[in-house]
Amino acid sequence: MARRALGADHDIYLRLAHSYAYAVLECAAASRDELVFAEKLLEDTVRRFRRVLGTAHPSTSKAEDDLFYLRECLANL
């Protein structure tokens, strides 16, 4: 809903998408399918953060770190 209302490049939508992906990552009961979905969402979010906020922005750096960690988790499954 936020994406439709605000647009995919709006900073509030980007932060919501990042928060959702992070919540899935931190959930001990998350399935592999949920983690794969979170990875795709976070990849898109990181790309948009870089374009909209820039590579030096703290939100971009945090999302990149979370994507790296998520990929490590998926590799260890």
N, C-alpha and C positions, 0 to 999 in steps of 0.2 A: 504494500500500500504506500509506504514511504517513497519507494522508487517512482511509482506512478504520480504521486502528488508533488514531489520535490524535484524529481529527475535523477538520473543515475550519477551525475557528477556533483550533486549538491553535497556539501560537507556533512550535513546532518545524516543524509542517507549513507554516506561512506562510513561514518562512525557507527551507525546502526549495523551495517553489514559486517564491519570488523568485529563489533561486539558479539554478534550472533555466531560468527565463525569461531571466535575465541571461546564462547560458552560451550560449543560442541567439542572443541579441543580439550577443554578442562573437564568434561563430563566423563566419568569413569565408565559409564555404561554405554558410551557412544559406539555404534557399530562401525564396521569398516565403510559401509556405504555412506553413512553420515559423515565420516571423516573425509571421504573422497569428495562429497558435496561441499563440505566446508573448505577443502583445498581449492576447488574451482572458484568458489565465491571469494576466497581470500586472494587468489591470483588476480581476479578481475579488480578487486578492491585496491590491491597494491598498485596495479597499473594505473588506475584512476587517481589514487592518492599522488602518485608521481607526477601525473599530468596536471592535476588541479592544484595541489599544494606544494609540489616540488620535492626533490629528493632529500633536502636538508630538514624538512619539517619533522618534528617529533612523532606525529601520527604516522607518517610514512615509514619512519625507522621502526616503530613498534610493530606495525603491520608486517613489514619485511621479516623481522625477527620471529614473529608468530608463524609466518608461512614457513620459514626454515625449520622451526620446531615441529610444526605439523607434518612436514615431509619426513622428518626423522622418525616421528611416531608411526607414520604409515610404513616406512621402510622396515621397522622393527616388528610389524605384525606378522 
